[in-house]
């Protein structure tokens, strides 16, 4: 029986952003960085693997920890010179990590190499070198192999070695990377944008000069990238006659793409695939969520193609969760911008049966939607600012009566997901549900004091039901509504008071 697909596609307690999906041996494997739930920094955990059958993409399995940050010699692991042709570790112009202060595993990518083994590419935060690990299985575990250098051990000079993307096919092995912020770090000169180098079949030796495949802020003026300059998050795929280069633009919340007939480019900018605030979708100008950075890639799984992206919870950009939605191709190969949904990989709307947890909301807005912007970040050496009191939040709380299965190395902390702090005018939206016409009441698990209105299709429509709560503890509240049939968006808006919202059912 097919498992219901949701957004986020992994369990509510998991925080794997920057997801790069690939199909190997009939399963979708996702490779991403790893935040901490309620964390205060990016990417502070080791890599974990997750996979799902192509024919059942809602049924995700944890593969456990697939690579640890301390396996990299920049964090103190030994570098065996003899095993690397007598070369010494390349000179890295940055402090080495320690067990007390390791360098972090930033966004990775993976590919099956010419020898049938699987290669994992990553950068340790801003070390400005790309590392490679290898495994006999796409599920890992991976072992450190080497750094991406020329034969003589030099690191390519052009471009920042950041957010690698790898393509290995019959025509060769192509590595993409780059980081092009608008503001320079100390000592950082002009940056062209996203760069590409070719690799030998050993999957780590550079055999070409770097070329720019997408223009960043410094070089975008007068090019097709002028309005959406490359910022970070390189991703590469080859579908049919086209190569698709996906990246995060300087706008941050969106994943854009360019197309080319060869992996070397030049890639012509074609548009936005997804925004984690739905900015630009059908001309929308107001965010439907608190936004932040974005990173992901395309995957063809069976007869469908999906874009993987990530969202931000807890009001900060340090607890990111992977999401995915279906894309559709036009006759010329272009991809119209997609709408973010709650049903994600499900292949259709969610059934209006059973009990649904509210963390799957694809919209969460405060009363003044125009005042919404990015989730919180802390400056270097600064504490995280407090979350504004008017913000509703997707978050979790400890809950002894809720236990989740210990799945390998994924932990077993009991947590309850919820939407917290729904104040007057706050709206939680869910797209989409399929109603049969037999549903006549809605039950919501609420805490607090106030009225929660349920609306079909638009939060501006007349309420279909009103649920009133006055309880300091979680309480199921039921209200009747006139039956509807067919597929509908569902919105819960606070009419008055302040409420927490955990679950609902029909």
C-alpha positions as CSV (number, residue, x, y, z in Angstrom):
1,X,0.0,0.0,0.0
2,X,1.4,3.4,-1.0
3,X,2.4,5.7,1.9
4,X,0.9,9.1,2.1
5,X,3.4,11.8,1.0
6,X,3.7,15.0,3.0
7,X,5.7,18.2,3.3
8,X,8.1,18.1,5.0
9,X,8.8,14.7,3.5
10,X,10.9,13.4,6.4
11,X,9.6,13.0,10.0
12,X,8.6,16.2,11.8
13,X,11.6,16.0,14.1
14,X,14.2,15.7,11.3
15,X,16.1,18.7,10.0
16,X,17.9,17.9,6.8
17,X,18.0,20.9,4.4
18,X,20.0,21.4,1.2
19,X,18.6,18.2,-0.1
20,X,20.0,16.7,-3.3
21,X,17.9,13.8,-4.5
22,X,19.2,11.0,-6.7
23,X,17.7,7.7,-7.9
24,X,20.0,4.7,-7.4
25,X,18.8,1.1,-7.7
26,X,15.1,2.0,-7.6
27,X,15.3,4.2,-4.5
28,X,15.4,8.0,-4.1
29,X,18.4,8.9,-1.9
30,X,18.6,12.4,-0.5
31,X,21.9,13.9,0.5
32,X,21.7,17.1,2.6
33,X,23.4,18.9,5.4
34,X,22.0,18.4,9.0
35,X,20.8,21.1,11.3
36,X,19.7,20.7,14.9
37,X,16.1,21.0,15.8
38,X,15.9,24.3,17.7
39,X,19.5,25.0,16.7
40,X,21.4,28.2,16.7
41,X,23.8,27.6,13.8
42,X,23.8,26.0,10.4
43,X,24.8,22.4,9.6
44,X,26.2,21.4,13.0
45,X,25.4,17.7,12.9
46,X,26.9,14.8,10.9
47,X,25.4,13.7,7.6
48,X,22.5,11.2,7.9
49,X,21.1,9.3,4.9
50,X,17.4,8.9,4.0
51,X,15.9,6.9,1.1
52,X,12.5,6.0,-0.3
53,X,11.3,3.6,-3.0
54,X,10.6,5.3,-6.3
55,X,7.2,3.8,-6.4
56,X,6.4,4.8,-2.8
57,X,8.1,8.2,-2.3
58,X,6.3,8.9,0.9
59,X,7.9,5.9,2.6
60,X,11.2,7.3,3.9
61,X,13.8,5.1,5.7
62,X,16.7,6.4,7.8
63,X,20.0,5.0,6.7
64,X,21.7,6.3,9.8
65,X,24.8,8.5,10.0
66,X,26.6,8.2,6.6
67,X,29.6,10.5,7.2
68,X,31.0,12.3,10.3
69,X,32.6,15.7,10.2
70,X,35.6,14.4,12.2
71,X,36.5,12.0,9.3
72,X,37.9,14.9,7.4
73,X,41.6,15.7,7.9
74,X,40.7,19.4,8.3
75,X,39.1,18.3,11.5
76,X,42.0,16.2,12.7
77,X,41.7,12.9,10.9
78,X,45.0,11.6,9.5
79,X,45.9,12.3,5.9
80,X,47.7,9.3,4.5
81,X,50.3,10.8,2.1
82,X,51.3,7.4,0.7
83,X,47.7,6.6,-0.2
84,X,47.5,9.8,-2.2
85,X,50.4,9.3,-4.5
86,X,52.9,10.9,-2.1
87,X,51.0,14.2,-2.0
88,X,50.6,16.0,1.2
89,X,47.4,17.6,2.3
90,X,46.9,20.8,0.3
91,X,47.6,24.0,2.0
92,X,44.4,25.3,3.5
93,X,44.4,29.0,4.5
94,X,42.0,28.6,7.5
95,X,42.2,27.3,11.0
96,X,41.8,23.6,11.4
97,X,38.9,22.2,13.3
98,X,39.2,20.5,16.7
99,X,36.9,18.1,18.6
100,X,35.8,21.1,20.6
101,X,35.3,23.4,17.6
102,X,35.0,21.3,14.4
103,X,34.5,22.8,11.0
104,X,30.9,22.1,9.9
105,X,29.7,19.9,7.1
106,X,28.0,22.2,4.6
107,X,25.7,21.1,1.7
108,X,26.8,18.0,-0.1
109,X,26.0,16.2,-3.4
110,X,26.7,12.6,-4.6
111,X,27.1,10.7,-7.8
112,X,27.8,7.1,-9.0
113,X,31.3,7.2,-10.5
114,X,32.6,5.3,-13.6
115,X,33.9,2.5,-11.3
116,X,30.4,1.9,-9.8
117,X,31.2,3.4,-6.4
118,X,29.4,6.3,-4.9
119,X,31.2,9.7,-4.3
120,X,30.1,12.3,-1.8
121,X,31.3,15.9,-2.3
122,X,31.2,18.5,0.4
123,X,32.9,21.6,1.8
124,X,33.7,22.1,5.4
125,X,32.0,25.5,5.9
126,X,34.3,28.2,4.5
127,X,37.6,26.2,4.2
128,X,37.6,26.9,0.5
129,X,38.4,23.4,-0.6
130,X,36.1,20.6,-1.7
131,X,36.4,17.2,-0.1
132,X,35.4,13.8,-1.5
133,X,34.3,10.7,0.4
134,X,33.5,7.3,-1.2
135,X,31.3,4.3,-0.5
136,X,30.3,1.0,-2.2
137,X,26.7,1.8,-1.4
138,X,24.6,4.9,-2.0
139,X,23.4,4.5,1.7
140,X,27.0,4.7,2.9
141,X,28.8,4.8,5.2
142,X,31.3,6.9,3.3
143,X,35.1,7.1,3.9
144,X,37.2,10.2,3.2
145,X,39.0,9.9,-0.1
146,X,40.8,13.1,-1.0
147,X,40.5,16.8,-1.8
148,X,39.6,18.2,-5.2
149,X,42.9,19.4,-6.6
150,X,45.0,19.4,-9.7
151,X,47.5,16.5,-10.1
152,X,50.2,18.6,-8.4
153,X,48.0,19.3,-5.4
154,X,47.0,22.8,-6.3
155,X,43.4,23.9,-5.5
156,X,41.7,25.7,-8.4
157,X,42.0,29.4,-7.8
158,X,38.8,30.7,-9.5
159,X,35.6,30.7,-7.5
160,X,34.7,29.9,-3.9
161,X,34.8,26.2,-3.1
162,X,31.3,25.9,-1.7
163,X,28.1,23.9,-2.2
164,X,29.5,21.4,-4.7
165,X,27.3,19.7,-7.3
166,X,28.5,16.6,-9.2
167,X,27.5,15.1,-12.6
168,X,29.1,11.9,-13.7
169,X,28.1,10.5,-17.1
170,X,29.5,9.0,-20.2
171,X,30.8,12.3,-21.5
172,X,32.8,12.9,-18.3
173,X,32.7,14.1,-14.7
174,X,31.7,17.7,-14.0
175,X,32.0,19.5,-10.7
176,X,30.1,22.7,-10.0
177,X,30.6,25.0,-7.1
178,X,30.5,28.7,-6.0
179,X,29.5,31.3,-3.5
180,X,28.8,34.9,-4.7
181,X,27.5,37.1,-1.9
182,X,26.8,40.8,-2.5
183,X,29.0,41.7,0.4
184,X,32.7,40.7,0.5
185,X,34.3,38.8,3.3
186,X,37.7,40.1,4.4
187,X,40.3,39.4,1.7
188,X,37.6,38.3,-0.8
189,X,37.9,39.8,-4.2
190,X,35.4,39.9,-7.1
191,X,33.6,36.7,-7.7
192,X,32.4,35.6,-11.2
193,X,29.6,33.3,-10.0
194,X,29.1,29.5,-10.3
195,X,32.1,27.7,-11.6
196,X,32.6,24.3,-13.3
197,X,35.7,22.0,-13.6
198,X,36.1,18.6,-15.1
199,X,37.4,15.7,-13.0
200,X,39.4,12.7,-14.0
201,X,37.8,9.3,-13.5
202,X,39.4,9.1,-10.1
203,X,36.7,11.6,-9.2
204,X,39.0,14.1,-7.4
205,X,41.7,15.2,-9.9
206,X,40.9,18.4,-11.8
207,X,41.7,18.2,-15.5
208,X,40.4,21.6,-16.8
209,X,40.4,25.2,-16.0
210,X,37.4,26.6,-14.1
211,X,34.7,28.2,-16.2
212,X,31.8,30.4,-15.1
213,X,28.4,28.8,-15.8
214,X,26.1,31.3,-14.0
215,X,26.9,35.0,-13.3
216,X,26.9,36.2,-9.7
217,X,26.4,39.8,-8.4
218,X,29.7,41.1,-9.6
219,X,29.3,40.0,-13.2
220,X,25.5,39.7,-13.7
221,X,24.8,43.2,-15.0
222,X,23.9,43.0,-18.7
223,X,23.5,39.2,-18.7
224,X,20.4,37.0,-18.4
225,X,21.2,36.7,-14.7
226,X,20.9,40.4,-13.9
227,X,17.6,40.1,-12.0
228,X,18.4,36.8,-10.3
229,X,22.2,36.6,-9.8
230,X,23.8,33.3,-8.7
231,X,24.4,33.3,-5.0
232,X,25.0,29.7,-3.9
233,X,23.5,26.1,-3.9
234,X,24.7,24.7,-7.2
235,X,22.8,21.7,-8.5
236,X,23.0,19.9,-11.8
237,X,20.8,17.4,-13.7
238,X,20.6,16.0,-17.2
239,X,17.1,15.2,-18.5
240,X,16.7,14.3,-22.2
241,X,18.5,16.8,-24.4
242,X,18.8,19.5,-21.7
243,X,21.2,20.1,-18.8
244,X,19.5,22.0,-15.9
245,X,21.6,24.1,-13.5
246,X,19.6,24.9,-10.4
247,X,20.9,27.5,-7.9
248,X,19.8,29.9,-5.1
249,X,19.7,33.5,-6.3
250,X,20.7,36.6,-4.4
251,X,17.1,36.8,-3.3
252,X,17.8,33.8,-1.2
253,X,14.3,32.4,-0.9
254,X,14.1,31.1,-4.5
255,X,15.6,28.3,-6.5
256,X,16.3,29.4,-10.1
257,X,17.5,27.5,-13.1
258,X,19.4,27.8,-16.4
259,X,19.4,25.4,-19.3
260,X,22.1,24.3,-21.7
261,X,22.7,21.6,-24.3
262,X,26.1,20.7,-22.8
263,X,27.3,20.3,-19.2
264,X,29.9,23.1,-19.8
265,X,27.1,25.6,-20.6
266,X,26.7,28.4,-21.1
267,X,23.5,28.0,-19.1
268,X,20.8,30.5,-20.1
269,X,18.7,31.8,-17.2
270,X,15.1,30.5,-17.6
271,X,13.3,31.4,-14.4
272,X,12.3,30.5,-10.8
273,X,11.3,27.0,-10.0
274,X,10.3,27.5,-6.3
275,X,10.2,30.1,-3.6
276,X,9.9,29.0,0.0
277,X,7.6,32.1,0.4
278,X,5.8,31.4,-2.8
279,X,7.0,34.8,-4.0
280,X,6.3,35.2,-7.7
281,X,3.9,32.3,-8.0
282,X,1.1,33.6,-10.2
283,X,2.3,37.1,-9.5
284,X,2.2,36.8,-5.7
285,X,4.2,39.5,-3.9
286,X,3.5,38.7,-0.2
287,X,5.2,35.8,1.5
288,X,3.1,32.9,2.7
289,X,5.8,31.8,5.2
290,X,8.7,33.3,7.0
291,X,11.4,32.9,4.4
292,X,15.2,32.2,4.4
293,X,17.9,30.6,2.3
294,X,17.0,27.8,-0.1
295,X,18.8,24.9,-1.6
296,X,17.7,21.7,-3.5
297,X,17.7,19.8,-6.7
298,X,15.5,18.1,-9.3
299,X,14.9,14.3,-9.5
300,X,13.0,12.2,-12.0
301,X,11.3,9.4,-10.1
302,X,9.1,7.1,-12.2
303,X,6.9,9.3,-14.4
304,X,7.1,12.3,-12.2
305,X,9.8,15.0,-11.6
306,X,10.2,16.8,-8.3
307,X,12.0,19.8,-7.0
308,X,13.5,19.4,-3.5
309,X,13.7,22.6,-1.4
310,X,13.7,23.5,2.3
311,X,11.6,25.6,4.7
312,X,12.4,27.3,8.1
313,X,10.7,26.6,11.4
314,X,11.0,27.9,15.0
315,X,11.3,31.4,13.6
316,X,14.9,31.1,12.7
317,X,17.0,29.9,9.7
318,X,18.8,27.3,11.8
319,X,16.1,24.6,11.9
320,X,15.5,23.8,8.2
321,X,13.4,21.0,6.9
322,X,13.3,19.3,3.5
323,X,10.3,19.7,1.3
324,X,9.5,18.6,-2.2
325,X,6.9,19.4,-4.9
326,X,6.1,18.1,-8.4
327,X,7.3,20.1,-11.4
328,X,6.0,20.1,-14.9
329,X,7.9,20.7,-18.2
330,X,6.7,22.8,-21.1
331,X,7.2,21.5,-24.6
332,X,10.5,23.5,-24.9
333,X,11.9,22.0,-21.7
334,X,11.2,25.0,-19.4
335,X,9.7,24.6,-15.9
336,X,7.0,27.0,-14.7
337,X,7.3,28.1,-11.1
338,X,5.5,25.6,-8.8
339,X,3.2,26.2,-5.8
340,X,4.5,24.9,-2.4
341,X,2.0,22.5,-0.9
342,X,1.4,20.2,2.1
343,X,1.0,17.1,0.0
344,X,4.4,17.3,-1.7
345,X,5.4,13.8,-2.9
346,X,1.9,12.4,-2.5
347,X,1.0,12.7,-6.2
348,X,-2.4,14.4,-5.4
349,X,-4.4,15.9,-2.5
350,X,-4.4,14.4,1.0
351,X,-7.6,12.5,2.0
352,X,-9.9,14.3,4.4
353,X,-9.8,11.3,6.7
354,X,-7.7,10.5,9.8
355,X,-5.9,12.9,12.1
356,X,-3.5,15.4,10.6
357,X,-0.7,17.2,12.5
358,X,-0.5,20.9,11.8
359,X,3.3,21.0,11.1
360,X,2.4,20.2,7.5
361,X,1.1,23.7,7.0
362,X,2.4,25.2,3.8
363,X,1.2,28.7,4.8
364,X,1.8,30.4,8.1
365,X,1.2,34.1,8.2
366,X,0.7,36.8,10.8
367,X,-2.2,39.3,10.5
368,X,-0.1,41.9,8.6
369,X,1.3,39.7,5.9
370,X,3.2,42.6,4.4
371,X,5.3,42.8,7.6
372,X,6.6,39.3,7.1
373,X,10.1,38.7,5.8
374,X,13.0,36.4,6.6
375,X,13.3,34.1,9.6
376,X,15.9,35.2,12.1
377,X,19.6,35.0,11.8
378,X,22.4,36.0,14.1
379,X,25.4,38.1,13.0
380,X,28.9,36.8,13.6
381,X,29.5,36.5,17.3
382,X,26.0,37.9,18.1
383,X,23.2,36.2,20.0
384,X,20.1,35.2,18.1
385,X,17.4,38.0,18.3
386,X,14.2,37.1,20.1
387,X,11.3,36.0,18.0
388,X,8.8,38.8,17.7
389,X,5.7,38.2,19.8
390,X,3.4,38.5,16.7
391,X,5.0,35.6,14.9
392,X,3.1,32.3,14.7
393,X,5.6,29.4,14.7
394,X,5.8,25.8,13.5
395,X,7.8,24.2,16.4
396,X,7.9,21.2,18.7
397,X,7.6,20.6,22.5
398,X,8.5,17.7,24.7
399,X,5.6,15.4,25.2
400,X,6.0,12.2,27.3
401,X,2.9,10.5,25.9
402,X,4.1,10.8,22.3
403,X,6.8,8.3,21.5
404,X,8.5,7.7,18.2
405,X,10.3,4.7,17.0
406,X,14.0,4.6,17.4
407,X,15.2,4.2,13.8
408,X,18.9,3.3,13.7
409,X,20.9,6.4,14.6
410,X,18.0,8.9,14.4
411,X,17.2,9.1,18.1
412,X,14.0,8.6,20.1
413,X,13.2,11.9,21.7
414,X,9.4,12.2,22.3
415,X,8.1,15.4,20.8
416,X,4.8,17.0,19.8
417,X,4.8,19.1,16.7
418,X,2.5,22.2,16.8
419,X,1.8,25.6,15.5
420,X,2.3,28.0,18.4
421,X,1.1,31.6,19.0
422,X,-1.7,31.9,16.5
423,X,-2.8,35.5,17.3
424,X,-5.7,37.4,15.8
425,X,-5.5,37.3,12.1
426,X,-2.8,34.6,12.0
427,X,-3.5,32.0,9.3
428,X,-2.3,28.4,8.9
429,X,-2.9,27.0,5.4
430,X,-2.9,23.4,4.0
431,X,-2.9,22.5,0.3
432,X,-4.7,20.4,-0.6
433,X,-7.4,18.0,0.8
434,X,-9.8,15.8,-1.1
435,X,-13.3,15.9,0.4
436,X,-16.0,13.3,-0.5
437,X,-19.0,15.3,0.6
438,X,-19.7,13.1,3.6
439,X,-17.6,15.1,6.1
440,X,-19.8,17.2,8.3
441,X,-17.6,18.3,11.3
442,X,-14.0,19.3,12.1
443,X,-12.2,18.6,15.3
444,X,-9.1,20.6,16.2
445,X,-6.7,20.0,19.1
446,X,-6.2,23.4,20.6
447,X,-4.7,25.1,23.7
448,X,-5.3,28.7,24.8
449,X,-8.2,31.1,24.6
450,X,-9.8,32.3,21.4
451,X,-11.8,31.4,18.2
452,X,-10.3,29.5,15.3
453,X,-12.1,29.9,11.9
454,X,-11.9,27.2,9.2
455,X,-12.1,28.5,5.6
456,X,-12.2,26.7,2.3
457,X,-10.1,27.8,-0.7
458,X,-9.3,31.3,0.7
459,X,-8.8,32.8,4.1
460,X,-10.9,35.7,2.9
461,X,-14.0,33.5,2.3
462,X,-16.7,33.2,4.9
463,X,-15.8,30.8,7.7
464,X,-17.2,27.3,7.2
465,X,-16.8,26.5,10.9
466,X,-15.7,28.3,14.1
467,X,-14.0,26.5,16.9
468,X,-14.0,28.1,20.3
469,X,-11.4,27.2,23.0
470,X,-10.7,28.3,26.5
471,X,-8.3,25.8,28.0
472,X,-4.7,25.9,29.4
473,X,-4.3,22.2,28.4
474,X,-4.7,20.6,25.0
475,X,-8.3,20.0,24.2
476,X,-10.2,18.6,21.2
477,X,-12.8,21.1,20.0
478,X,-15.4,20.1,17.4
479,X,-17.6,22.2,15.1
480,X,-20.0,21.3,12.3
481,X,-19.8,22.6,8.7
482,X,-21.8,22.3,5.5
483,X,-20.4,19.4,3.4
484,X,-18.2,20.1,0.4
485,X,-16.8,17.7,-2.2
486,X,-13.7,17.8,-4.4
487,X,-10.2,19.2,-3.8
488,X,-9.9,22.3,-1.6
489,X,-7.3,24.4,0.1
490,X,-7.9,24.6,3.9
491,X,-7.2,27.6,6.0
492,X,-7.5,28.1,9.8
493,X,-7.5,31.7,10.9
494,X,-7.6,33.1,14.4
495,X,-10.7,35.3,14.8
496,X,-9.7,36.4,18.3
497,X,-7.4,35.4,21.2
498,X,-4.2,33.5,21.2
499,X,-4.1,29.7,20.4
500,X,-1.8,26.8,19.9
501,X,-2.9,24.3,17.3
502,X,-1.6,20.7,17.2
503,X,-3.9,18.5,15.1
504,X,-7.2,18.4,13.2
505,X,-9.5,15.8,11.8
506,X,-12.9,15.5,10.0
